[in-house]
Amino acid sequence: MITTSVHDMTFEGLTEWLAERGHKKSRATLVWEWLYRERTTDFVAMEGVHPECVKALAEHFHIESMSEHSRQESKDGTVKFLFRLKDGNLIETVLMRHKFGLSVCVTTQVGCNIGCSFCASGLLRKSRDLSSGEIVEQVMKAQRFLDGRGLGEAVSHLVVMGIGEPFDNYDNLVKFLDVIKHQKGLAIAGRHITVSTSGLADKIYTFTDDDLKVNLAISLHAPNDELRTRIMKINKAIPIEKLFKAMDYYLEKTRRRVTLEYILLKDVNDQREHALELAELIGERRSLVNVNLIPYNPVDEHSQYQRTERHVVSEFFDVLKKQGVSVSVRLEHGTDIDAACGQLRSKQIKKEAVAN
């Protein structure tokens, strides 16, 4: 029998599904707690759940839809997982250790069609969206990994910045957020969740209107259209003016800060004039915008780009600071492993291609 992932169900959806089969709401609550607080991987292990309820769940759903293909652990505590899905596709998930807690970076698609010229994730075209359950399960796998260490640690933060464009898989993204924030489950606070987009303006409007109460990050990476189009082909369809108009709608309606992600590429977008132009572009939005400078992780397939020297990063930072722009430099995680998003996956696929 073909089953679907139970993680594809929101709490309301599971409650309704069980009610249609004659089960009380209290049973849905108990099942939900077994899934997300006890983190069981077997319906039969759900003690206290009515046997008929367990039977119905086991007949229609599965709990695990991916297996751990490989894992890399960094000296700094970063753990990078390569998961194999039921259809054989590979995805990456990263668990990172911060001073403020433990965060998981999740993937939303198998491959990516955005095609940023510096990104390892885009080396392989998108083949499909992940279901909401497959996104949820990445967090569950990371949490079970922590559970296995017996230190009582819990995932406290989420970033939706892995392989793929989250807003290109919007409906499943929304279901994922619903599940992961639910107070009877993992209960990860919306203020601890950040969704990143390469700039799908129409979905920024939808995201704003849906009022999901999570943080928004926008991958900008250049202060003008000419340069951004050169490194991010999406800018041809959605230039900066159109993108910023959508961002302004978000800022005005939510009053939440937006993070502008800016990856520094040596001698491409990292000069003083670029910093000044970026500050001018941000303009009067300074109080609601933070620029996050990202040191580039070199990728063999994109050898045209090199890492900006540390002193140049500092100079870029200082220029923005002096212009009154809120700015930070992203702390690096996993520099001793395949740190670039998509890198571990692309290497494994190459290995398998050679082997075959």
C-alpha positions as CSV (number, residue, x, y, z in Angstrom):
1,M,0.0,0.0,0.0
2,I,1.3,3.5,-0.9
3,T,1.3,5.7,2.2
4,T,2.1,9.4,2.7
5,S,4.2,11.1,5.3
6,V,2.4,11.9,8.6
7,H,4.6,15.0,8.7
8,D,2.6,16.3,5.7
9,M,-0.3,16.8,8.1
10,T,-0.9,19.9,10.1
11,F,-2.4,19.5,13.5
12,E,-5.8,20.7,12.2
13,G,-5.5,18.4,9.2
14,L,-4.6,15.4,11.4
15,T,-7.5,16.2,13.8
16,E,-9.9,16.4,10.9
17,W,-8.6,13.2,9.3
18,L,-9.0,11.2,12.6
19,A,-12.5,12.8,13.3
20,E,-13.7,11.5,9.9
21,R,-12.8,8.0,11.2
22,G,-14.6,8.5,14.5
23,H,-11.7,9.4,16.7
24,K,-11.8,12.2,19.3
25,K,-9.6,15.4,19.1
26,S,-7.8,14.3,22.2
27,R,-6.3,11.4,20.2
28,A,-4.9,13.7,17.6
29,T,-3.3,15.7,20.4
30,L,-1.7,12.5,21.9
31,V,-0.5,11.4,18.4
32,W,1.0,14.8,17.8
33,E,2.9,14.8,21.1
34,W,4.2,11.3,20.3
35,L,5.4,12.5,16.9
36,Y,7.0,15.8,18.0
37,R,7.8,15.6,21.7
38,E,8.6,11.9,22.1
39,R,9.8,11.8,18.5
40,T,8.8,8.2,17.9
41,T,9.4,6.6,14.5
42,D,6.9,3.8,15.0
43,F,3.1,4.2,15.4
44,V,3.0,1.0,17.4
45,A,5.2,2.6,20.0
46,M,2.5,5.3,20.7
47,E,1.4,4.1,24.2
48,G,-2.0,5.3,25.3
49,V,-3.3,5.8,21.8
50,H,-6.4,3.7,20.9
51,P,-5.4,0.6,18.9
52,E,-7.9,1.4,16.1
53,C,-6.3,4.8,15.8
54,V,-2.8,3.3,15.6
55,K,-4.0,0.9,13.0
56,A,-5.6,3.6,10.8
57,L,-2.4,5.7,11.1
58,A,-0.1,2.8,10.2
59,E,-2.3,1.9,7.2
60,H,-2.3,5.4,5.7
61,F,0.9,7.1,6.8
62,H,4.6,6.5,7.3
63,I,6.8,8.5,9.7
64,E,10.2,8.4,8.0
65,S,10.6,9.1,4.3
66,M,14.3,9.6,4.1
67,S,17.5,7.9,5.2
68,E,20.8,9.3,6.3
69,H,23.2,8.7,3.4
70,S,26.2,10.4,5.0
71,R,27.1,12.9,7.6
72,Q,30.0,15.3,8.1
73,E,30.9,16.8,11.5
74,S,33.0,20.0,11.8
75,K,35.3,20.9,14.6
76,D,33.0,23.9,15.4
77,G,30.1,21.6,16.0
78,T,28.4,22.0,12.6
79,V,26.8,18.8,11.3
80,K,26.0,18.4,7.6
81,F,23.6,15.7,6.7
82,L,23.1,14.2,3.2
83,F,19.7,12.5,3.1
84,R,18.4,10.1,0.5
85,L,14.7,10.5,-0.2
86,K,12.3,7.6,-1.1
87,D,12.7,8.3,-4.8
88,G,16.5,8.2,-4.6
89,N,17.1,12.0,-4.7
90,L,19.6,13.5,-2.3
91,I,19.2,16.6,-0.2
92,E,21.3,18.5,2.4
93,T,20.4,19.7,5.8
94,V,22.8,21.5,8.2
95,L,22.7,21.7,12.0
96,M,24.7,24.7,13.4
97,R,25.7,25.5,16.9
98,H,25.5,29.2,17.9
99,K,25.9,31.1,21.2
100,F,22.1,31.7,21.1
101,G,21.2,28.1,20.4
102,L,21.0,25.3,17.8
103,S,19.7,26.1,14.3
104,V,18.8,23.9,11.4
105,C,19.1,25.0,7.8
106,V,16.5,23.1,5.7
107,T,16.2,22.4,2.0
108,T,13.0,23.0,0.1
109,Q,13.6,21.6,-3.4
110,V,15.7,18.9,-5.1
111,G,18.0,21.2,-7.1
112,C,17.4,24.8,-7.9
113,N,16.3,26.8,-11.0
114,I,17.4,30.2,-9.8
115,G,20.9,29.7,-11.2
116,C,23.0,32.2,-9.2
117,S,26.4,32.1,-10.9
118,F,28.3,31.7,-7.6
119,C,26.1,29.0,-6.0
120,A,26.8,25.3,-5.7
121,S,23.1,24.5,-5.1
122,G,22.3,25.6,-8.6
123,L,24.7,23.3,-10.3
124,L,21.9,20.8,-10.6
125,R,18.6,21.9,-11.9
126,K,15.4,21.6,-9.9
127,S,13.8,18.2,-10.4
128,R,10.9,18.6,-7.9
129,D,9.6,20.4,-4.9
130,L,9.9,18.7,-1.5
131,S,6.6,18.0,0.3
132,S,6.0,19.8,3.6
133,G,6.6,16.5,5.3
134,E,10.0,16.1,3.8
135,I,11.0,19.6,5.0
136,V,9.6,18.9,8.5
137,E,11.5,15.6,8.6
138,Q,14.8,17.3,8.1
139,V,14.2,19.1,11.4
140,M,13.1,15.9,13.0
141,K,16.2,14.0,11.8
142,A,18.5,16.7,13.3
143,Q,16.5,16.7,16.5
144,R,16.8,12.9,16.8
145,F,20.5,13.2,16.2
146,L,20.7,15.6,19.2
147,D,18.4,13.3,21.2
148,G,20.9,10.4,20.6
149,R,23.7,12.4,22.3
150,G,21.6,12.5,25.5
151,L,22.5,16.1,26.4
152,G,19.0,17.4,26.4
153,E,19.6,19.8,23.5
154,A,16.8,21.0,21.3
155,V,16.7,22.8,17.9
156,S,15.7,26.4,18.8
157,H,16.1,28.2,15.5
158,L,15.4,27.5,11.8
159,V,16.7,29.0,8.6
160,V,15.0,28.1,5.3
161,M,18.1,28.7,3.2
162,G,19.2,25.3,2.0
163,I,19.0,24.0,-1.6
164,G,16.2,25.5,-3.6
165,E,14.0,28.7,-3.6
166,P,11.5,28.5,-0.7
167,F,9.0,30.8,-2.3
168,D,9.0,28.6,-5.4
169,N,7.5,25.9,-3.2
170,Y,5.3,28.3,-1.3
171,D,2.3,26.2,-0.3
172,N,4.5,23.4,1.2
173,L,6.6,26.1,2.9
174,V,3.5,27.4,4.7
175,K,2.4,23.9,5.8
176,F,5.9,23.3,7.1
177,L,5.9,26.5,9.2
178,D,2.5,25.6,10.6
179,V,3.7,22.2,11.8
180,I,7.1,23.3,13.1
181,K,5.6,26.3,15.1
182,H,2.7,24.4,16.6
183,Q,2.7,24.8,20.4
184,K,1.8,21.1,21.0
185,G,4.9,20.0,19.0
186,L,8.4,21.4,18.6
187,A,7.0,24.9,19.3
188,I,9.8,26.8,17.5
189,A,9.0,30.5,17.8
190,G,8.3,32.4,14.7
191,R,10.9,35.1,15.7
192,H,13.5,32.3,15.6
193,I,12.6,31.3,12.0
194,T,14.0,33.0,8.9
195,V,12.9,32.3,5.4
196,S,15.2,33.4,2.6
197,T,14.3,34.3,-1.0
198,S,16.3,35.2,-4.1
199,G,13.7,37.8,-4.8
200,L,10.3,36.4,-6.0
201,A,8.5,39.7,-5.6
202,D,5.0,38.4,-6.1
203,K,5.5,35.8,-3.3
204,I,6.8,38.5,-1.0
205,Y,3.4,40.2,-1.3
206,T,1.7,36.9,-0.5
207,F,4.1,36.2,2.3
208,T,3.3,39.6,3.8
209,D,-0.5,39.2,3.5
210,D,-0.4,35.8,5.0
211,D,1.3,37.3,8.1
212,L,3.2,34.1,9.0
213,K,5.1,36.0,11.7
214,V,8.5,34.7,10.7
215,N,11.5,36.6,9.6
216,L,12.3,37.5,5.9
217,A,15.8,37.5,4.3
218,I,16.4,38.6,0.7
219,S,19.4,37.5,-1.3
220,L,20.6,40.8,-2.8
221,H,24.3,40.3,-3.4
222,A,24.7,43.5,-5.6
223,P,23.8,47.2,-5.2
224,N,22.7,47.8,-8.9
225,D,20.9,46.0,-11.7
226,E,23.8,45.6,-14.0
227,L,25.9,43.8,-11.5
228,R,23.1,41.8,-9.9
229,T,21.9,40.6,-13.4
230,R,25.5,39.4,-14.1
231,I,25.6,37.2,-11.0
232,M,21.9,36.4,-10.5
233,K,19.9,35.8,-13.6
234,I,16.6,36.2,-11.7
235,N,17.3,39.9,-11.8
236,K,16.5,40.0,-15.5
237,A,12.9,39.2,-14.6
238,I,12.7,40.9,-11.2
239,P,15.0,43.9,-11.1
240,I,15.9,45.6,-7.9
241,E,13.3,48.3,-8.2
242,K,10.5,45.7,-8.4
243,L,12.1,43.7,-5.6
244,F,12.4,46.7,-3.3
245,K,8.8,47.7,-4.0
246,A,7.7,44.3,-2.7
247,M,10.1,44.6,0.3
248,D,8.7,48.1,1.1
249,Y,5.2,46.6,1.2
250,Y,6.5,44.0,3.7
251,L,8.2,46.6,5.8
252,E,5.3,48.9,5.9
253,K,2.7,46.3,6.7
254,T,4.6,44.1,9.2
255,R,7.1,46.5,10.7
256,R,9.5,43.6,10.9
257,R,13.1,43.9,10.0
258,V,14.4,42.5,6.7
259,T,17.9,41.0,6.3
260,L,19.6,41.7,3.0
261,E,22.1,38.9,2.3
262,Y,25.2,40.0,0.5
263,I,27.8,37.5,-0.5
264,L,31.2,39.1,-1.0
265,L,33.0,38.1,-4.2
266,K,36.6,39.3,-4.6
267,D,36.9,42.2,-7.0
268,V,33.3,41.8,-8.2
269,N,31.0,43.3,-5.6
270,D,33.2,44.0,-2.6
271,Q,34.7,47.4,-3.3
272,R,34.2,50.7,-1.4
273,E,32.0,52.1,-4.2
274,H,29.7,49.0,-4.0
275,A,29.3,49.6,-0.2
276,L,28.4,53.3,-0.8
277,E,26.0,52.4,-3.5
278,L,24.4,49.8,-1.3
279,A,24.0,52.3,1.5
280,E,22.3,54.7,-0.9
281,L,20.0,52.0,-2.2
282,I,18.9,51.2,1.3
283,G,18.3,54.9,1.9
284,E,15.6,55.7,4.5
285,R,14.9,52.0,5.2
286,R,18.0,51.9,7.5
287,S,15.9,51.4,10.7
288,L,14.2,48.2,9.3
289,V,17.0,46.7,7.3
290,N,20.1,44.7,8.3
291,V,22.8,43.8,5.8
292,N,24.4,40.4,6.5
293,L,27.8,40.1,4.8
294,I,28.6,36.6,3.8
295,P,32.2,35.4,3.1
296,Y,32.2,33.3,-0.1
297,N,32.8,29.6,0.0
298,P,34.8,28.8,-3.2
299,V,33.3,26.1,-5.4
300,D,35.4,24.2,-8.0
301,E,32.7,24.6,-10.7
302,H,32.7,28.4,-10.2
303,S,36.4,29.1,-10.3
304,Q,35.8,32.6,-11.7
305,Y,34.9,33.7,-8.1
306,Q,37.3,34.0,-5.2
307,R,37.0,34.8,-1.6
308,T,37.3,38.4,-0.4
309,E,40.2,39.1,1.9
310,R,39.5,39.6,5.5
311,H,40.6,43.2,5.5
312,V,38.4,44.0,2.6
313,V,35.4,42.5,4.4
314,S,36.3,44.8,7.3
315,E,36.5,47.8,5.1
316,F,33.2,47.1,3.4
317,F,31.6,46.6,6.9
318,D,33.1,49.9,8.1
319,V,31.8,51.9,5.1
320,L,28.3,50.7,5.7
321,K,28.5,51.3,9.4
322,K,29.6,54.9,8.8
323,Q,26.7,55.4,6.5
324,G,24.3,54.4,9.3
325,V,23.5,51.0,7.9
326,S,22.9,48.1,10.4
327,V,25.4,45.4,9.2
328,S,26.8,42.1,10.4
329,V,29.2,39.5,9.1
330,R,27.8,36.0,9.0
331,L,29.7,33.7,11.3
332,E,31.1,30.8,9.3
333,H,30.2,27.2,10.2
334,G,31.8,24.0,8.9
335,T,34.7,25.6,7.1
336,D,36.6,22.3,7.5
337,I,33.9,20.3,5.6
338,D,31.9,21.0,2.4
339,A,30.6,24.3,3.6
340,A,29.0,25.6,0.5
341,C,25.3,24.8,0.2
342,G,24.8,22.0,-2.3
343,Q,28.5,21.0,-2.4
344,L,28.2,17.7,-0.5
345,R,25.2,16.7,-2.7
346,S,26.9,17.6,-6.0
347,K,30.0,15.7,-5.0
348,Q,28.0,12.5,-4.1
349,I,26.1,12.6,-7.4
350,K,29.3,12.9,-9.3
351,K,30.7,9.9,-7.4
352,E,27.6,7.8,-8.2
353,A,27.7,8.9,-11.9
354,V,31.4,7.7,-12.2
355,A,30.5,4.5,-10.4
356,N,27.8,3.7,-12.9
